[in-house]
Amino acid sequence: MKILDKLIIKDFLKTYFFVVLMLILIVLVLDFTEKNDAFIRNKVPASEILKYLANYGLYLNNLLTPITVFISVIFITSKMAGRTEIVAILSSGTSFVRMLLPFFIGASLIGAASFLLNGWVLPGATSGVTEFKTRYLEETKFYNETNIHIKVAPDVYAYISRYYPSGNMGYSFTLEQVRDGQLLAKLSGDRIVWDTAINSWTVKNWKLRVLNERGEDYTTGESLDTLLSITPADFDLPTNHHETLTLPQLGQQIRTLEDRGADNVNYYKIERYVRYMSPFAAIILTFIGVILSSKKTRGGSGFQIALGFLLAFVYIILFLLSRTFAEAGTTYPIFVIWLPNLLFAFTGLFLYKTVPR
């Protein structure tokens, strides 16, 4: 089986890369055609367009991996079944599980490559796509954030009623020091502004209350410089910021947000769950793909390929739904993220009973 193993792995990977390349090229051509007028209108340099297409291609590779793996497996296996090669392999005394080994090796290689891309390469590509769209394709928008609560130190909490990133300015600012449920000090101001000259925040029309054993000390003023562990960059993050961080950066961001008591830390945790879950999809879908296409059919491989597309799209839809539910807030987000893999794994085990022996 060693020679046959090498042939199957070679054909599997070769077909996978061909399908990936074709699908990505088709989507890139359609995307370029759709955005061509905007490129011309905004006078986008050709080098920037090529860089955007390269980054977008990497993003598509990750998105289309379930489809491309499934289609590649079904194409290879149905072709082997059509030439009665699978019957010959099983008739020689080789078990179906042993025949799966080269497919699992190929899927594991694809999964490992996907993990490396997701963890260290794809975040940079995603960031490049976001920056390109913001710079060349989106109109400048003035927006604000409301009701911001941030933990800036172990016992210190900040609140801003409304923040405008365009001017690095917030209104109705409050900074409280609380220890063991007791308020020790409270600084409030009408506005808080980022001073680029000294790289710190300035509180306007401020009031400071400090509680002590004698009662409280109360002071006021027009302007007060204060050091906080946050900068305007923490407010001006893209909506998909969690997708633009490498795995080490993602872990650091999660620790930072947990220390601050930030509400959006769940998005970053879910992103980390997804990156560890995604590579296993290639192995599970390969298992199902081999089972579905190992039988010889009169109509050829067309039906199996169509079925592969359908099941791959079902997997992607389940993945998107599970991520949406996890981000909306659940008790066990890691279980919800892994649910598509678990469902398809059990489906594969059920279908395994139908394979030829």
Secondary structure as the mmCIF struct_conf table of DSSP 4:
data_model
#
loop_
_struct_conf.conf_type_id
_struct_conf.id
_struct_conf.beg_label_comp_id
_struct_conf.beg_label_asym_id
_struct_conf.beg_label_seq_id
_struct_conf.end_label_comp_id
_struct_conf.end_label_asym_id
_struct_conf.end_label_seq_id
HELX_RH_AL_P HELX_RH_AL_P1 LYS A 2 ARG A 41
TURN_TY1_P TURN_TY1_P1 ASN A 42 LYS A 43
HELX_RH_AL_P HELX_RH_AL_P2 ALA A 46 GLY A 82
TURN_TY1_P TURN_TY1_P2 ARG A 83 THR A 84
HELX_RH_AL_P HELX_RH_AL_P3 GLU A 85 SER A 91
TURN_TY1_P TURN_TY1_P3 SER A 92 GLY A 93
HELX_RH_AL_P HELX_RH_AL_P4 PHE A 96 LEU A 116
HELX_RH_PI_P HELX_RH_PI_P1 LEU A 117 VAL A 121
HELX_RH_AL_P HELX_RH_AL_P5 LEU A 122 PHE A 132
HELX_RH_PI_P HELX_RH_PI_P2 LYS A 133 LEU A 137
BEND BEND1 GLU A 138 GLU A 138
STRN STRN1 GLU A 145 ALA A 153
TURN_TY1_P TURN_TY1_P4 PRO A 154 ASP A 155
STRN STRN2 VAL A 156 TYR A 164
TURN_TY1_P TURN_TY1_P5 PRO A 165 ASN A 168
STRN STRN3 MET A 169 ARG A 179
TURN_TY1_P TURN_TY1_P6 ASP A 180 GLY A 181
STRN STRN4 GLN A 182 ASP A 195
TURN_TY1_P TURN_TY1_P7 THR A 196 ASN A 199
STRN STRN5 SER A 200 ASN A 212
TURN_TY1_P TURN_TY1_P8 GLU A 213 ARG A 214
STRN STRN6 GLY A 215 THR A 226
BEND BEND2 SER A 229 SER A 229
HELX_RH_3T_P HELX_RH_3T_P1 PRO A 232 ASP A 234
TURN_TY1_P TURN_TY1_P9 PHE A 235 PHE A 235
BEND BEND3 ASP A 236 ASP A 236
TURN_TY1_P TURN_TY1_P10 THR A 239 ASN A 240
HELX_RH_3T_P HELX_RH_3T_P2 HIS A 241 THR A 244
BEND BEND4 LEU A 245 LEU A 245
HELX_RH_AL_P HELX_RH_AL_P6 LEU A 247 ARG A 260
TURN_TY1_P TURN_TY1_P11 GLY A 261 GLY A 261
TURN_TY1_P TURN_TY1_P12 ASP A 263 ASN A 264
HELX_RH_AL_P HELX_RH_AL_P7 VAL A 265 SER A 293
BEND BEND5 SER A 294 LYS A 295
TURN_TY1_P TURN_TY1_P13 ARG A 298 SER A 301
HELX_RH_AL_P HELX_RH_AL_P8 GLY A 302 GLY A 329
BEND BEND6 THR A 331 THR A 331
HELX_RH_AL_P HELX_RH_AL_P9 PRO A 333 LEU A 351
HELX_RH_3T_P HELX_RH_3T_P3 TYR A 352 THR A 354
BEND BEND7 VAL A 355 VAL A 355
#
